[in-house]
């Protein structure tokens, strides 16, 4: 499958990168995509962890029935 850029700027950027690195267009695009994906994935994981910790914190603030050690029903 070949790469087909519909943007002249994208084509020019890939051409410049391949000229500077000696990589193929496919190789250059794959490396660039991996470099962008890595921090995006870390951010997604970080945000997910942050959301989980906030949910745990909110749960910890819920009143607990001292006899059953279960969360006490809250008034709506």
N, C-alpha and C positions, 0 to 999 in steps of 0.2 A: 504494500500500500504506500502511495507517495504522499508527501506533505503538500498541501495546497493552501497557500496563504492568500486571503482575499484582501489583505491590507498591504499596500506597497511598503509602508514603514516596517511592518513585521518581516517582510521578505528582506528588506535592506538590513535590518538588525541581525537576522539569522546569517545573511551573507557575510556581514562584518565579523560576527562571532566565529564562523567557520574559517574565515581567512586568518583570524588571529590565533585560533587554537589548533587548527588543522583537523578538527573533528568533521564528521559528516553532518549534514543538516539534521538528520534524525538523532544522532548522538548529541549534538548541541542542544536540541530542543528537550531531549530526555533529561540531560543533566540540569538544565534550567528549570524544568518542571519539578524534578526531585528537590532542588534547592528551595523552591517556593513551597512545595508540599510539606517539607519537614517542619518548618516553623508553624505553618498553618495547622498541622496535626497536633503539635505540642500545645498550641493555643487552645485548640478544641478540647484536648484532654485536660488542660489546666482549668478551663472554664467549667467543664463537667465536674471536676473535683471540687471546685469552688461552690458550685450549685449543690453538690452532695453535702458538703460541710455546712453550708447555710441551712439546709433542710434538717440536718442532725441538730444544729444549734437551736432551731425553732422547736424541734421535738423535745429537746432538753428543757425548754421553758414551760412545757405543758405541765399542768398539775398532775400529781400522782396520788392514787388512792393508797394510803399507807398500809391498809390491811392486805390488799391483793397485789400490791406493787405494780398494778396496771395503770395505764393512763386513765385519769378520772374523766368522766364525761364533762364537756364544757357546755355552758349555756349558749344558745345561738342568738 
